[in-house]
Structures are given as structure tokens and as C-alpha cells.
Amino acid sequence: MQDPDEKKDLDQFLQKVNDLESIMKDLTSDDPKKQAEAIKKADQKVQSFEATTDRIGFDKTVINKKSFENMAKPEMPPGPQLTEPQMDQQAFLNALDADSKRRAKARKERHRQANIIKEDGNTAFKNGEFEKSVEFYTKAMQVARDLTALYTNRAAAYIQLKKYQAAIDDCEFSLRIDEKWIKAFVFKARALQHMCKFDDAVETFQAIIEIDENKKNMVESFVAEVNNAKRIYELESKAEISVKEEKPEAEGILKVINTLLTRLEEELKVGVDLSGSLMYYAGGLRVLQTQLIDEQSRTLFRTSGGFSLLTHEGCISRCLKSGIENLSIPHHASEVVSAAVALCTAACLNLPENLTLLLSLNQMPEMLLNFFEWSDEQLKRDVVTFFHEASLDETSRKILYKTVDCKRLFKQLLKPKTRKADVNSSASATLCNMLLDQKCKSFLSTNFQQELLPIFHAYLKEVGSSDYEALTLRLKCLGLLLQSKAICEQVSSEDSFRKACMEALVRCVERFKSGLTNPCAMEELLNVIVAILRPSFTPQQCSEVIQHLTILVLKCKHKDLLTQCLVVVSAALEKSKDVSFVTGALMKQFFKHVKQDDIRVRIYSLKILCCIAQQDAMKLETWIKLDKGYKVLLGILADDGSETAKINQGHVALMIGYLANVPGGLDQCDPGDVVRRLLVMCRDSDLKACRANCAIALGKLAKAHPRFLDALREHDGINILARNKPPEELLS
């Protein structure tokens, strides 16, 4: 806590600084009265400085000055007398400047010495010696009282020592030195949070945004932590009240916990054969599980020591550890373990603080992973359910990443060694949830090719011949993994895997031809293919992919599968440049797709049409016949909508440019209408690619026919294009 004398001294110092700033401001004022008043104040300040200077140090004389008090003063000679010179404005400024430099130099030296001591305090803090760090920071303050970091560092140490008010005092004092010192707001809010003053803590954190808007994300994260702490505090308070008021639901939980703990203690003392109590404990744990029905009951379970049932030396703990410590597994042990895992699932449901405590228990993460190896099907179901529930919440997933061997967990969930379809599906769904986080992909990217790819390779061989939900989810997992550049590079380098993908695609197409409208995992397979197509497929292989998918483009009625087919075809066409597969029937189908309301189908259909026209504009003859007056194309240009609508407009602009290369391709166009719409997009679109496509189209139209050149001039198109010229690389 700040010494009162130190506070008083600093206040006086800051006041002097404010006075000098006020004088300097008035000296440079345009108002003569203010200048005169400032000069008067400056003279007074100089006199006070001189008086202060006279008092500095100590008097070494041994002469008794009082003996001269009664001596007569010498008479002054006649004539004009010299008066004491008065310091003018410039002299004052020079004196002030010299004094400022002297003070700055002294201040710099004090800060240097204080920072050396501060580093000793930082070292002590890092070593967990918080009392010692406080001593160092306090010592540094005695050298330099105006160093803000000293106060916030000491505040951090006080928080560790649970001296929260002292931490707040230090933070407030540092803000008197620097009102924009963000660390002071952070540590003050932390102290308020620990004092359960949650609203004040939130308000303090939010004050940071007024100082620096770039800290908004950081503040939001801090506020979320405070709100979570508030939630936990309120739940614990409610749980405590329910116990004091002896509510039946609270008494029921406490009774079961205490009964089981008492039984464990008694058996431990008398040395009873534990195997005879296994079913008793399994039943007790199941009863306790049924009572954990909401957040309050789960909180009471934690605060009442419910998790100690799993660690207390005795029957339950022995069963849980039997697979790890090579102990013999007692008869019916799986019943106890299954009940314990189900209890953990119920206790941790939507309560990250319970999950954190559970996984911090000795060997608990290892035990949970070990249960996958047990042969009991119900136990496997319970373990998978535990991890699946934890994977549904982002906060809980982060806890898993910190405490559990993620790669081992991923392998266990990828091959859970069970024949139960629902367990396999739940395990695969858990993987999909985990792969929503980049951190999980980072964990798995190391040695992915050697450790995990062979497992997916085996599942790939089932695509097109097997039909079960887990297979679809496993291919979806692979698609999510391929979003990682490191993993995609490893997979793309495997020729055997690429070959397996092509074989699976052929099997799926054959099943589609036989009447199966949406073959199992085909959509997910296409997602995998498009991920590895660009970096690893040859132009010839891309052409083969297009040939296989043509039948689906023509006949598929399932929108999601059709969309994914179009995605793959557009990517493959960009690389193969082969448009030999394009027939009149296929162009008619693309025309129907573009007319659809489904935005994604329209986007990729237009993209494919642009790729086709780029290689052979004459393929657009079918479109010219179908789109009378180009109502479809012009309708898309007129769409003033979403980001995807703007992408479509860019594609349409390209198509109009390609139509200029087709004999009679511009006959249906109203030059003024087309040019005007393209110029508006070239001027107003916030997509560079769209503006570039419009500029390219306008150039081709003007070159193809004088009518369009005249329309371009009429609408001031030359100037508009000059002012809104897109990047050169997009015009090439």
C-alpha cells in the first residue's frame, strides 16, 4: 500500500508541474493581460526557486551571526544606487530550461537504478517468491516514485498474496502518474474480480477501450472471464444456500457422497475383501449420477468433494487404475468404472470448471484413454459419450487440449474398436467437433502421414461399397484436416492415396448410375478430392475427374451433392483446360443451374461457363439460343445484393466479354444498357476481381463493335475506367 508521505510528495510535485505548464501557456498567449500576469507569476516562481536554493545544503560557518545584528549598517555613498536586477521573461525561460534538463538527467538516473531493482523483483515473482518481490518493488519506489510499472508489478504480487485492496491502491496510484497506463486497469480489474466485485471489474476493463480501441478483443476476452467467474460464484452461493436450508435435492447428493466415502474408510480400516463391494459402489455411483440434473447440483457435487470418490484409496480408485498400473482387474470392475465415467459425464456437463478439476486429478486423463482398450461395450459407450459431451463446448475443448494427449485420443476415437454403430458415429462426431479448432489440427499435423493417414486410407477403401454414418463422418474429418496446409502437403504427396480417391470416386459414380441418388460419403469424398486436386493431380487426372462427374452434373437432384460436384469440376477445369466433354445437353443443364435460386449452384455453374468460354467461346452458342435478350445475364448484373451476388456479377461480366468473340453474340445486347451496368460495377464494386472483369469486358465490347465504343464515350466510360483502374495483375 502506498505510504501517505509518498502520496503527499507526489501530489505536491504534480501540482508544481501543473503550475509551470499554466505559466508557460500564458507567456505565449496573444492576450497582453495574460502575458503580464504570467510574467508576474514567473518572477514569483524564480524568487521561490532562489529562496529554496538558499536553503539547500548546510552552513559550515562557525561565526556567530547574531553578534553582527546590532552593528550599524554602513552608510551608502551619495548618488544613484544600484538595485537588484529583475529577471526578465527570457532569463526565466532559460533558467526553466536548464532546471528541466537537470531534472530530466536526474530522473533518468533514478529510473535506471530503480529498473535494476525492479528486475530483481520480476525474478522473485517468476520464482513464486511474491513477498520478496513486493520488497524489491517497494525498494525501487524509494529510488523512483514516478515509475508506473513498479506499482502495477507490485499490484500483481499483491494479487498473488490475496491482498486485493493493496493491489487496487497501487493501481490507482499508478493512474495518478499516467492515466492511460493500461496495466493498471487490468490488475485493478483482476483484484476487483477476486473480491467478487464483478460489475466493477467489467467496468474497469471496459475503460481500456476508451484509451485504446485496438484492445477491444483483449477486453472482450477479459470480460468473458469475469462473467464466467461471476457465474461460478453465483452457482456456488446457491449451492451453499441449498445446503444451509437443507433442501431435499442438496441433502440427497450429500448423503450419497458421505455414505460412499464412509464405506470406503471403513473397508480400508478393517481390510475387507473389496471385490464383494463392487456392485454396491457401482449402484451408489449410478444413484449419484441421476441426482446431477442441473448446474447447481453439479456445482454442489464439486464443492462437496464428490470427485474425491474417484481418488480415495479403496475399491473405486483401484478399479479405475487397474488398467494403468498392471493390477489385476477385479470381477465386475467394469461395472464400477462404467458407473464412474457416466458420473463424470453428468458432473461435467456444461460446467467447464468441473471438467478442469476432474482432469487435474492424478492420472485421470491417462485412465480415460486407457478405458478404450477394455472389452466392455458399455464402458466404451460411456467413455465416448464423455468425450463427445466435452467436445460440444469450445471452452471444454480447450481444457481437453491442455490436459489430454490429443493425438492418442484422436486415434482412439478414429478406431474405437467397437461394433456398435451409434458408438462409432458418436466417436466420429466428436472428432469433427474437435477439428473445429486450429489448435487440434496443429497437434495432429506432426507425422500425420505416418500415424493417421493409413487409418483414413483404410476407410477410403470402403467408400462406394459400404453404407454407414460413421464412414461419412470420418471422411468429413479428413476434409477438415486437409484445411491445414501442413497436413494437405503430406497427403498430396501420397500417390497411393490419390489413386485410392479416384477408385472410390468411380465406385460412387457407379452406385449413382445404379439408382442411389446420394451415395454414402460421396459428398465428403469430393471435398477431400478438391483439397488435394490443385497441388497433386495432373491435367490428365483432372480431365478424368470431370468425365466421371459429368453424369452427376446432368442428373443429380441432391443440391448439396450437386454443389460439391460443381466445385470439383470447376477446380479440375481450371487445371486441365480440356473442354472436350462439353456438349449441348451439358450447356443446357448449366443454363438451368444458373437460373436456380441456389446461390452456390449458380456461382460454380457460372465459374465453369467462364472456364469453358475462355478455352472455346463458340461453346456459348447454346447459351445465346437459350437466353433470349440475355435476360438471365442482365438480371444477375442488376442484382444489388450479397457478396456472392457480386461474385456472380464478375463471372457474368467475363461471359459478356467472351460473347464478343462469338459471331452474332452481341446482336441481342442493348449497348447503352450493358455498358452502363458494367461501368456502374467497375466504379462501385468493392471486389477487385469484379472491377477487373468489368474493365476487361468493356474493352472487348468496344473493340468488337463501334456501337459499344460510342456507348462507352456517351457514359463518360473512358474517365470512369481511368479513375477506377483495377490492379494490373488482374487485367492480364
N, C-alpha and C positions, 0 to 999 in steps of 0.2 A: 504494500500500500504506500502511496506517495507521502513523504514527510511534509507536514504543514509548512515548515520554514522554506523548504524547496519550492513548494507551490507559491508561497508569497513572493519569493525572489523572482521566480519566472514571470509571475503576473506583473511585477514592477518593471522587469526587463522588457516585456512585450508592450507595456504602456509607453515606455520611453521610445521604443521603435515607432509606435503609432504617432506620438507627438512629433518626432522628426520628419516622418512622412508627410504630416499635415503642414509643417513649416515649409518643406521643400515644394509642396504643391502650390502654396500661396505665393512663394517667392517668384514662381514662374507664371503667376496669374496675370491676366490682362487688366484686372481691376487695381488701380493705384492704391485704394484704401487697403485692400488685402495685402498688397506688397508691403506697405508701410507697417501694417500690423505684424506681418511676418518678420520684417527686419527687427522690430522691437522685441519680438519673442526670441529671435535668433540671438540678439545681444544678451538677453537674459540667460539663454542656454549657455552661451560662451562664458559668462560670468560664473554660472554654476559649475561649468567644467573646470574653470580656473580655481574656484574655491575647493572643488573636490581634489584637484591636483595638489593644492597646498596641504591637504590632509593626508596625502599618500605617504607612506613610509613612517619614519620616527625621527625625532630630534636628537642629534648626537651632542649638542652643546652642553657644557657644564656651567655656563654663566647663568646666574640668577637674573632672569629678565625683569623681575619685579623691582630690582634695585634701580632701574632706569626710569621707572614710571613717573617719579616726582621730579626728574630733571627737566630743566627748562628747554623748550624747543628752540633750536637756533633760528635767529631772525633771517628772513629771506631778503636778498638784496632787492633794491627798488627796480622797477621796470616790469615789463611783461613777464608773466610767469608761464612756465611750460605746464600744460595739462596732460593728463594721462591719455594717450591716444585711444580712440574708439575703433573697434574692429568693424570694418565695413562688410558689405554683403559678400564680396568675392573672397575676402580673408576668411570669413566664416565658412564658406563652401570649401575652401582649400583645407581648412582645419578639419572640417567634417569628413572630407575625402581621405585625409591622412589617418584620421582616427578610424575610419571604416576599414582601411587596408590593414591597420594594426590589429583591429578586432578580428578581421577575416583570417589573418595569419594565425592568430592565437586560437581561433575557433577550429581551424583546420588541424592544428597540432593536438588540440584536445580530442577531436574526433578520431584522430589516428590512434592515440593512446587508448581511448575508450573502445574502439573496434578490436584492438588486440585482446582486451579483457573479455569483450563480447564473444570472441571466438572460443575462449576457454569455457564460457557459459554454454555455447552451442554444443561443444564436445560433451560436456557433462549431461546436457539434455538428451543427446543421442544415445548416451550410455544409460539413460534411465535414472540419472542422479539429479532429480528435479530440485531438491532442496539446495544442493550445491550450485546448480545453475542459477537459482534465484540469487544466491550470494554473489556470484560473478556479475550478473546483470546489475545488481544494486551497486556494487563497487564501481562498475563502469559509469553508472549515473552520477556518481560523485565527481567523476572527471568531466563528463559532458552531459548536462541535464537536458539538452535540447535535441538529443538523438532519438527520433521516434522509434526506431527498431528496438531499442533497449526496452521500452515499455511494453511493446507487443510481444517481444520474446519472453519477457518476464510474465506477461499475462498468460502465455501458452504454458509456462511452467506452473503457474498458479492453478490453471485448469486441471493439469495432471495431478496436482496436490489437493484438488477439490476445494480450493479457496476461491470460489467463484466471484464473490463480491470484490476481492482484491484484484482479480483479473479485470473486472469491469472498470474499477477505478483507474487502473493503469491504461486501459484502452481510451477512456475518456480524457485522461491527461495527455496522451499522445495526440489526440484530436485537437487539443488546445494548441499544440505546436504546429500540426499540419491537419487541417480539417478534411483533407482529401486522402488521408492515409488509409487505404482500403483494408490492410491487415487489421487495423484497429476495429473496424466494423465487423470483420469476420470473427475475431476472437471474442469480441463483446457479445455477438450473437450466439456463439458457442457456449459462453458462460451462462447466458440467459436461458438457453436450451437446457443446460444441466440443472438449472434452478427451476425447471418446469414452467418458465415464463415464455411459453411457445409463441404467443401472438407478438410479444415484444421482440423475440428473436427474429421472426419473419419480417417485422417492420424494419429492424436493423439491417438485415440482409438486403431488403429491397431498396434501402437508401443508397446502396452501392451503385445501382443503375443510374441514379441521378448524377453521379460523379463520372461514371464510365459506362456508356450503353453497350460497349463491346463485352462487358462482363455479364450480360443478360443470361446466357446459357449457364454460366457458373452459378449465378444467383438462383436460377430455377432449380438446379441440382441441389443446392444447399437448402432451399425452401422445402423441397420434397423430403429431404432427410428430417427436417424439423417436423413436418406434418406426420411423417412416419413415427417419429419419437412421441409425438403427441397422441397418435393412435394407440401406441403400445401403452403409454402411461394411463390413458383413459380405460383401456381394457383391463389393465392390472388393478386399477382403482375399483372398477366394477366387480372384478373377481374377489377382491379383498372385502368389499361391502357384502357380497353374497355369502361369504363365509361368516362374517360377523352377524349377519341377520339370520344365519342358519337356514338358508333356503334349501329345499329338498335336493335340487339338482347339484348344488355345491357339496352338500353332505354326502350324497351318493358317490361322487368322484373321490372325495377324501377317504371315505370308508373303504372303498376297494383298494386304493393305493396303500393305505395304512395296514389293511388286512394282509395284503400280499407281502409287504415289507416285513411285517411282524412274523409271518410264517417263514420267510427266508432266514430271519435272525434266529428263530427257534431251531430250525433244521440245522443251521450252521453250528449252533452250540451243542446240540445232542448228537450230531453226526448221523442223522437218519439217512437211509438209502434214498438218494434223490430221485431215482428212476420211478419210485412209487408215487411221486407228486407231480409228475409231468402233466397229466391231464387236468389236474387241479389248477395248475398255473395257466395252462392253455385256456381253460374256461374262464379264469379270472381276467386274463388279458382281453378276451373277446367281450366280456361284460363291460369292461372299462372302455373299450372301443365304441360300443353302442352309446355311451354317455357323452362322447365328444361330438356334439351336434352343431356347435356354433363357435365363433371366435372367442367368446367369453369363457366357455367351458374348456376350450383348448388352452387358453391363457392360464386358467386355474390349474390345469394339468401340469403345465410347465412350472408355474410358481410354487406348486405344492410338491415338487420333487418327483413328478411322475416318471421322468426319464431315468431316474436313479434305479428304477426297477430293472433296467437293462444292464446296468453296470454293477449292481450289488453282487458281491461274491455269493454264489449259490447256483441254484438249478437253472434259472433263466439265462444267466451270464454264461454258464458252462455250455448250454445248448448253442448259444449264439457263436461262441468262439470255437466250437468243436471242429469246424471245417478248416480253421486257420492254424490252430496250434497242434494239429495232428492228434487231437484227442479222439477217443472212440465216441462215435455218435450214439447216444442212448436211444433206446427204443422209444418211439413216439416223439423224438426230439424235433422232428419236422413239424409236428403239431404246434409245439411251443414257438418255434421260430416263425412259422406262418402267422400265428396269432400276434407275435411281437411286431412283425413287419406291417401287418394290417393296422395295428395300433399306431405305429409310427406314421403311416399314411394318413390316418384320421387326425392325428395330433398336429401334423404339419400342413394340413390343407388350408391354403390361402393365408398362412401365417409364417412368413419368412424367418421371423425371429426364432420360432420353434425348430425350423429346419437347420438354422445355423447352430443352435445348441446341440441338436441330435448328431450332426456330422462332426461336431467338435469332440464327441465322446471317443475315448480311446479305441482305435481300430474299427470304428463303426463303418467308415466308407469301404474299407477292405472287406469287412464282413458282408456288407450288402452285395458287393460284386461277387463274392465267393458263393452266395446262395444261388447264382445262375447255374453253378455246376452240380447242384443237388438234383436228384432224380425226381423229387416230389413235384408233380404238376401244379398242385395248388400253391406251393411255395413260389414257383416260378411266376405264376399269375400274380401273386401278391407283390413280388419284387418289381415286376414290370409295371404294375399299377402304381407303385410308389414313385418310380422314376417318371412315369408318364404324368402324374399329377404335378410333380415338381417342374416338369418341362413346360407346363402351360403358362407359367408366370415368368416374366423377364428377370425379376429380382431373384427368384428362386433358381433360375438357370445360372445366374452369376455366382450364386452360392455353390452350386454343383461344380462349376469350373474351378473354383478356388480350393475345393476340398476333395474332389474325386478324380481318379485317373481317367480322364475323358476318353483317351484312345482305347483303353481297356473296356470302358463302359460302352463305347460305340461298337466295338467288336461283339460284345455280349448281346447287345440289342439287335445287331445285324444278323446274328446267328444264335437265337435264344435257345436252341436245342429243345424245342417242344413241337408237338404235332397239333396243338390246339390253335385253330385258325384265328380266334379272337386275340389270343396272346401274341401271336406273330404280328397281327395287324396293329395291336397296341404298341408293341415294341418298335415297329417301323414308323408309326405316327410320332412316337417320342423322338426318334432321330430327326424327323422333319422339323419338329419344334426346336430342337437344339441347333439345327443348321440355319435357323433364322438369324443367328448371331455370328458375326465375322470372327469372333474370338474362337468359337468352336472349330471353324474351318482352319484357322491358323494352327490350332493344336494338331489337327489331323493331316495337315499338308506334309509334315516331315515323314519321309519314307512311305508315302501313300501308295506309290506304285508297287512296292514290295509287300506291304502289310494288308492293305484294304482292297486294292484293285482286283486281286484274284477272287475275292469273295463276290464282288459285283460281276466279274466276268462269268462266274458260275451261274448267277441269277440271269444274266443276259441270255444264256442258252435256253432258258425256259420261256422267254418272251416269244409269243406267237404260237406256243404249243400248250402252255398252262394258263389257268384262269383262276386267280385268287387275289384278294385285296392286297395282301402284304407285298406281292410282287410289284404291283403298281406303285405302292408307297416306297419300295426300295429303289425303283428306277427314278422316282421323284427325288429321293435323297441324293442319288448320283447327279441328277441335274443341278441340284442346289450346290453340291460340292464343286461342280465344274465352273461355278461362278467365281471360284478362287483361281486366279491366274496361275499360281504355283501348281495347283492340282491339275488344272486343264493342260498345262505343258507336259506333265508327267503322263497323263492319259493319252494325249495326242501322239506321243512318241511310240506308243504300243501298236504295231501293225496288226498283231493278232486281235487286239480289242476292236480296232476299226473293222476288221474282217467280220468279227462276231456281230457287230452292229448291222452291217449290210445283210448278213444271213438272217438276223432277227427281223429286219425290215421286210425281206422277201416273204418270210413266214406270215407276218402280219397282213401284208397285201393279199396273199393267197386266201387267208381267212376272211378278209373283206370281200373278195370276189365270190367266196362261197356263201355269202349272205350275212356274215357277222358285221353289223353296222359300226361297232366301236370295239375292235379287238383289245383285249386286256393289255394295259401298259403301253399301247402303241403311241398314245399322245406323249407319254413320258419318254419313250424311246426317241421320238422325233426331237424332243428337247435336248436329249443327250447328243444326237447327231449334229444338230445345228451348232452346238457348243464346240465340237471338235472338227467340224467341217472346214471352216476357214483356215485353221492352222495346219491341217494334216491331209485333207482329201485332195487328190489330183483333179484336174479338169475333167478327165475321163470318168473318174469315180463320181464326180458331181453330176455329170450327164446321166449316169446310171441311176442315181438317186431320183432325178427328175423323171426319168422314164417310168420308174416304179410308182411314183406318186401321181402321175397323170390321171390314172383311173379314179383316184380319190378326189382330185380337183373337179373332175367331171360329175361324180355321182355321190359324194359324201354329203349326208344330210345333218350330221352331227357338227354343230358350229365350232365347238372347241377343237375337235379333231381336224376339221377343215382349216381353221385358222392356223393351227400348228403345221399342217401340210404346206400352206401358202408361205409361211415363214421359212421353211426349209427350202422350198422351190426358189424363192427369191434370193436366198443366200447362195444356193448352188448355181443359179443362173448368172449371178454376178461373177462367179469364178470360172464357169465353163464357157460362157459366151455362145453356147450352142442352142440355136432356136429351131433346130430341125424337127423337134417334137410338136411344134405349134401347128395346129390345124384350125380350120374354120369353126369346127364344133367347139374347140377349146376357147377360141376367141369369143364365141357366143356366150360360153359359160362365164368368162371373165367379165363380160358386159353385164350379165345378171348379178355377179358378185358386187360389182361397183354400184349397181342400183340399190343394193341392200342397205338397210339401216344400220347393220352391224358395222361399227367404225373400224374394228381391227381387220375384218374381212375386206373392207373397202381399201384400207391402207395398203395391205400387201398385194391385193389384186392390181391396184394402180402401179405399185412399185414394179411388179412383174411385167406389166404392159410397157412401162418405160424401158425396162431392160430389153424386152423384145424389139421395141421400136428403135432402140439405139443400134441394134445389130442389123435389123432389116425393117425399115419404115413401111415397106409395102405390106407387111403383115397387118397394118392398121386399116387396110381396105375394108375388112369385115366390119370394123368399128364404124367407119364412115357410113356404111349402109344401114347399120342398126341405130346409131344415134342421130336422128333427124334434127337438123338445125343445131346439132351439138347441145341439145337441151340438158343432157346429163352433165357434160363437162362444164358448161357455163353455170349450171346450178351449183356445182361444187365451188366454182370461183366466187359465187355470190354468197356463200355460206360465211357468216360472220360469227364464228363460234369458238370452239375449244382449240387447244394446242394441236390435237390430232387433225382437226379440220384444216389448220394452216399447213400441216404436212401434206395432206391430200391436195391442197391448192398448189403446192410446189410441184407435186407429181403431174397435176393437170397442166400446169404451165409448160412443163417439159414435153408432155404429149402434144400440146398445140404447136410447139416448136417443131416436133418431128412430123406433124401433119403437113407442114410447109414443104417437106421433101416428097410428099405423095402427090402425083398429078391429080388435080381437082380437089385436093384435100382442104383447100381454103375457100372453096366455092360457097359453102354453106355459112360462112362466117360474116357477120356484120363488122367490118374493120373498126369502126368507131367504138362499138360496144366492147369488142375483145381488147383493143389497145387500151381503152380507158380502165378496164378492170385490171389488166396486167400492170399498168402504171400505178394504180392505187396500191396494189400489193407490194410493188417494188419500192414504193415510198413508205408505206405504213407497217409492213410486216416486221415483227421483231425476230424472225428466223432468218439468219444469213443465207441458208441454203435456198429458202423460198425466194428471197430477193434475187439471188443469183440465177435461179431457174427462170424467173420472170424476165430478167435482163437478157438472158440467152434467147428466150422465146421471142421477145420483141425484136432482137437483132435478126433472127431467122425470118420473121414475118416481113420486116422492112426490106430485107434482101430478096425475098421471094416474089413480092408484088408491090408495085407503086402505090396501090390503094392503102396499104398498111403504113407505108412511109409517110404518105400525106396525112393519115390519121395521127401518126406519131408527132408530126410537126404541129398539127392543129391543136393537140392537147399539151403542147409545151413539153413533149416527151424527151427531147434532147437534154434540156436543162434538168428535168427530173432525174434522168439516168445519170447525169454528171454529178448531181448533188448526192445521190444515193447509190454510188457505185459499190458493189459488193467486193470482198477480197478477191485478188487475182487468182488465188489457188482454187476458188470455187467456180471461176469462169472458164477454167481450162477444160 
